[in-house]
Amino acid sequence: MKKFLVTFLFCLSLLPSVAFAQKETKIRTRPYSEAENVNVEATLRQFIETAKFFDKKYPKEKITDNMHDDIKAFFPELNEQQIYDLQLSIREGLSVYRYFKEVYETYKEKLLTPEEPPLIVDDDQYVDLQNKPDYIDTEDGVVIVTDIKSVVPYSNNPRDLKSAQAKTIRDLKKAANKKGDFDDLIDIASRIELKKIPFYDVIYPNPLTGQKGIGDWDKKDKIKMRLLTEQTGVKDAAEIKGLIHITIPKDKIIIANDGHFHKPEISFERSENLKNWNSTLPMPLRFLTEGRTDWTIYSHEVAIPVNFEVSDTEKPLVLRADITVDVCNDSLQCAPMTFTPELTLASAYTRNSAVATFVYQSSLNVPPEQSDKLKIDTVKVKQLPKIGKFLEIELSAAQKVSAFQIFISSPDNIVFEAPRINIDDKKITVRFLPVDSKEELSSYIYEINAVLNKQYMLRSYHAATEETNTDPVRQSLSWKLIIAAFFGGLLLNLMPCVFPVLSVKLLSLTKFGARQNTNVRRNFYYTLLGIAVSLGALASFLALLKYLGHSIGWGMQFQNPYFVITMIFAILLFLLSVTDIVSLQLPNKLQNILNTKSPDSLTYLLTGMLVVLMSTPCTAPYLGTAIGFALAGNIADIYFILGAVGLGLALPYLLLYLFPPLIVLVPTPGPWMRKLNTLMFIMLLLTLIWLFSILLAQTETMFIVRLGIYVLLSAIALCFNSINRDTEYTDLSPIQRQKAKNFFSTILISITAIFYIIALTDGHFAYNKHRDETKNTTVQSINIKEIEDAVQNGQTVIVSVGADWCLTCKYNDTAVFNLPSVNEKITAPNVKFIKIDWTNYNREVLKFMEKYQRSGLPFYILFSPLVPDGIVLPEILNDNEFNNLIRNFTL
């Protein structure tokens, strides 16, 4: 109904009307604004101008040209589908208008000019002589004929010649039982029912097109095929878009491309009036069976776009297809079947068929050869001792990967296993292993089809280059990794596991208000020095372990009870410093060497060191890849990457050091500092509790009670030491007074050291005892065979590696894994969730993470038959993205 009204109004707009001429007619390139006063008359005039523009620019022979740009200029607010629909309406409107215009001009000419006698009349109006005389040839060449029917063909009068041609054409039409265009229009109008007009093309067939452009189904074994075209005829349409439309029952599939079978073979050799044709197979589906057999198939409904080029548009186009496909049943028993669908397009006036939109939309589903969302970087033939030769394809995505599929085919039909896909952020690595390990892979051009996030397609052709002695996951150090490490270090300041360290950072700011720039720079100098010294020592220690052949991981020092106990005593010192019970100072000799007048220099130095040590339990975004690369690489990689991390971590302090006036943003000392000190005391106390909780997971409750006593007694000893420092000892001389203070300080500090050593010894035995007791109650090692078996059985496997000292792990457990929607998915029968506790060091778990260039926590990886080599998940999870990953990569 909508198309009928648009066509009717378009025809009316083209009728002659009174108009004022303009010197230059310009196309309107923007829509009317609300400020413009557009009335009905102006709108109608604009509509008429638009219609006349298209009528003038697109004459009859150009009616099928692309009008996209002109329509976009007139109507910039329309989308692509609306432009396409309006183009169809304009073509139909122009065709109908021109037809009625011809009828109008014909009748107008008849009214203005005298009526000529008819060229021909009906046969019953001729006088049929029963006895026709013979022709008499005369000497001057004149033919004497007494039969009026025989006179016209011999006449030299132009009108007589037209009469003869008209009669011949009429006789041919009668013989072929064909109708003229006007008769065809009357016949179509007679089939239109007013009550069905709103439902044409929805419930009822279109009376204007009927079944033109729609071929009959060719049916075999419940599979149906037919030919469809965008046009109803071939007149003025040298090129026609078409489809091979296939419907497949639920219990059958058609092989798209497989080493044991062939992709659909299509031929139009038996067609008539067909100059050329080409077809493009759509993107297939993946079907996996036991034993990693990879099937690429078509199921349910398939539309194969075909472009036809007509030899002669004045003759009908007869399409006869021969389509051979391999059809398999649900038992995977396959056999070839041949279908022969046909379709004839008359050489009459052409219009869009009832399936034109379906043909157009299906043609858009053809994968492009280039995409700005997905790019193929390399296609290489590699070789490893245990695997042999295989094909490796590296791709780059422009957005986060939530779903991915890839298919490959070669001219020689090489049989590959299901692709082994590894996804790391936006980097995709795919390995295709041939079933025959002796297969030659480097002498072919491969057709690669890929789909990203179920939306962006790519079809590309690549030759594979040979590469030997390769490490399939190892990459070289690059500026990209160094930049990622820098930003990872910067973001590390904001990570949940670093929140307790905020108290230490605030501690270094509370005393800076209203100070001179020189003091500000000096104090931040020591903070930066602490960060540099701590990171340098950490990098050197890791490099030494690497040199000695040990496996190392980021944050693994928290698996060591000695380190955690040491951190507890260090936090205790900061707690007492905040409450002004203890004053941390460098020894006098070292202070003189450093030429510093700041009594708090040791505080700032230890602050920088503590920032580094407390930041290592977690990895920020971008940091996991960089740290994993460094720890899996060589010694130089460790120094480069950790140096970049340290620069990012120290950037806030570095800015304040370089630009001391920024310290004015911190308020001057006042009552607010008392509240801030209270807040910092609470945060440091929470940090202490967190460290105790780490030890509780690694030892036992009674040891934590004993450790609490050791820490409390150490705090009392340090408090007495502070009292000793403030005591004047007035009855002693100055020299004796200093000796007394030093004597009692040495005793009290020694007592603290003894409690520290006792805590370390007690922690050693408690740690070993707890480890032996929990060896069989928690999953502390990785079982590769268990993962492979589950994937072989069609399950999706999610491996979660965490630890009790990893705050980011706790955040993900609370914000994602404990949600009902996520818990429902990870406990489903086709999903296997493996949670590995790395609170205590395990070499096999670390080697498993290093395989994917990760050495820190948390670590999450998903395996499924679609990604058997795994997709590494982000360190910080999101429930929506996590649910999408499970849904998209689960069979």
Secondary structure, 3 states (H helix, E strand, C coil): CHHHHHHHHHHHHCCCCCCCCCCCCCCCCCCCCCCCCCCHHHHHHHHHHHHHHHHHHCCHHHCCCCCHHHHHHHCCCCCHHHHHHHHHHHHHHHHHHHHHHHHHHHHHHHHHCCCCCCCCCCHHHCCCCCCCCCCEECCCCCEECCCHHHCHHHCCCHHHHHHHHHHHHHHHHHHHCCCCHHHHHHHHHHHCCHHHHHHECCCECCCCCCCCCECCCEEECCEEEEEEECECECCCCCEEEEEEEEECCCCEEEECCCCCCCCCEEECCCCECEEEEEECCCCCEEEECCCCCEEEEECCEEEEEEEEEECCCCCCEEEECEEEEEEEECCCCEEEEEECCEEEEECCCCCECCCHHHHHHHHCCCCCCCCCCEEEEEEEEEEECCCEEEEEEEEEECCCCCCEEEEEECCCCCCECCCEEEEECCEEEEEECECCCCCCCCCCEEEEEEEECCCEEEEEEEECEECCCCCCCCCCCCHHHHHHHHHHHHHHHHCHHHHHHHHHHHHCCCCCCCCCHHHHHHHHHHHHHHHHHHHHHHHHHHHHHHHCCCCCCECHHHHCHHHHHHHHHHHHHHHHHHCCCCCCCCCHHHHHHHCCCCCCHHHHHHHHHHHHHHHCCCCCCCHHHHHHHHHHCCHHHHHHHHHHHHHHHHHHHHHHHHCHHHHHHCCCCCHHHHHHHHHHHHHHHHHHHHHHHHHHHHCCHHHHHHHHHHHHHHHHHHHHHHHHHHCCCCCCCHHHHHHHHHHHHHHHHHHHHHHHHHHHHHHHHHHHHHHHHCCCCCCCCCCHHHHHHHHHCCCEEEEEEECCCCHHHHHHHHHHHCCHHHHHHHCCCCEEEEEEECCCCCHHHHHHHHCCCCCECCEEEEEECCEEEEEECCCCCCHHHHHHHHHHHCC
